[in-house]
Amino acid sequence: MMESSSQISSMIMYQDESVDVRFSNGSQLQLSSCGCEFLFISPAKSSSGLPPPPTSRVRQRTRFTTSAYREMTSAALSFRNKYASRPYLPEELIPHAQKQPLDSIDTGVQWPRWSSKCCELSAEGETIVKAEDGRAQLKLSPSGEEFSVQFSCRLSLPHHKSSVEPKHVRYLSMIPETVNKSSLFFPQLEGSYQSTTVVQHHSCLSVPPAWHHPLSLAQTHKSEPTGDDALRTSDEIEASGPTFERNSSLPLALPLTCPSPHRHRWKDQDLPDQDLPSELLKVMWCKGVTYRILGGTVPVVEVSPGDGSLMRSNGILSNYFTHYKPEFGSDGVVSKVKELTHHLKSLPPDVPGQNSVSSLVRRASRILSCYNQATQSLKLSVLPSCLQEVID
C-alpha cells in the first residue's frame, strides 16, 4: 500500500533548503534544494528466514511525479515553500482552484504608513497588516515572536523565461509612482502566466528585508495603546519608530528546471551513522509542532506548539528556555504576553497524551545539540547547493 501524507511522522528542512520527509512505515521522501526533483526510498521488507531484498529507490522530477507519489510530493513541497527563501510552484501540482490570472509582473508592493488603523486584529489574536494593493499581508502571532506572510506569486517558469522578467521589473521600478503600472502592456506577458497564493512562516529574530516595514507596523500596533488610551500621536509614533522602506519586492518563484541538477545530493540511509545529523537543520516538524534553528555566532532553537505561544532557548545559556505565552481577555484580544522561564533540569511534570512543555523543551534541546555537533563535525563537508546558481 502506498504511503499518504497522513502517515507522515516528521519533516525536516536543512540549511541548504533540501527536505527530508519520514513516514511511519520507515519510507522516506527526499526533495532537492530547488524542489525540482525527489527521491523516494522504500525500506526492504523480508520474509521470515529470507535475506532482505534491496531497498527500493524511485527518482522523479517533481512536476512530472506519477499518481503514486503525487500526494506525498505535494505535502513535501508545501512544507518546503513555507520556510524556503523562494517557493517552487510548478503548475502541474497547483490545484486549479488555487490559480489566478497574473495581474501584474511588478513584484513591488507598497505598505501603509503608521496609523492607529493600519492594522487589524483577527479572531485568533493575530495582528494583520495588508499591502495597499492587497497582494500581500503579514500576520504577527499572538506571542509577538513569530509571523506569517501571505502573498501572490507567479507560478514557476522555464529557466530561460525566468531570466527575462527582471528586465521588466527594473523598467517598472524607474517609472514614476504617478503612472498606473497595471495599465502597461507587455505583449509577451499578456494572458500567459498564472499566480497562486503563497504562505510563509518566519521568526521575528530573522526577518527577510521584504517584511521589515509591515512587521514594524504590527509590532508597534501591538505594543502601543490606541484610541482614548493613546499616549502619543501617530506622527510622534512614526517619527520615533524604525525607518524601513515602505516599498518592498515580493519573493519570486524558482524556475521550473534546475540549472545544476548534478548538485542534487541524496542521503544514504544505509550509512552506520545515519542517526546522527549529517546536515545543518533549519526547520523540523513533528507531531504538529515546529522547531526552528536560528543560526549565528550563538545558535538558538525556537518551538512553535501551534497554540499562538513560542518557546526559545536563551543564547549561550542554552539550558534555559523562555516561553512567550499570550493571555486573552474576555473580548478575545491578547491582554498581555506572559514570559515564563524553564530550565532543562527542572521542567514541569509531563502531561500524558499531550505535547507538554517538558517534552517540547527536551526535544528542542536535543535538536540544538545535534545542530551544534554538526557545525563542529569534521565529517560535515560544505558542498555547493544547486540553489546558489539560481539565487546568485
Helices and strands as residue ranges (DSSP letters): G 5-7, E 8-14, E 19-23, E 28-31, E 37-42, E 56-61, G 62-64, H 67-83, G 91-93, G 96-98, E 100-101, E 108-110, E 119-121, E 127-130, E 136-140, E 146-154, H 159-162, H 165-173, G 181-183, E 194-203, G 209-211, H 212-223, G 227-229, H 234-240, E 247-249, G 261-263, E 281-286, E 289-294, E 300-304, E 310-314, E 317-328, E 334-343, H 357-376, H 387-391
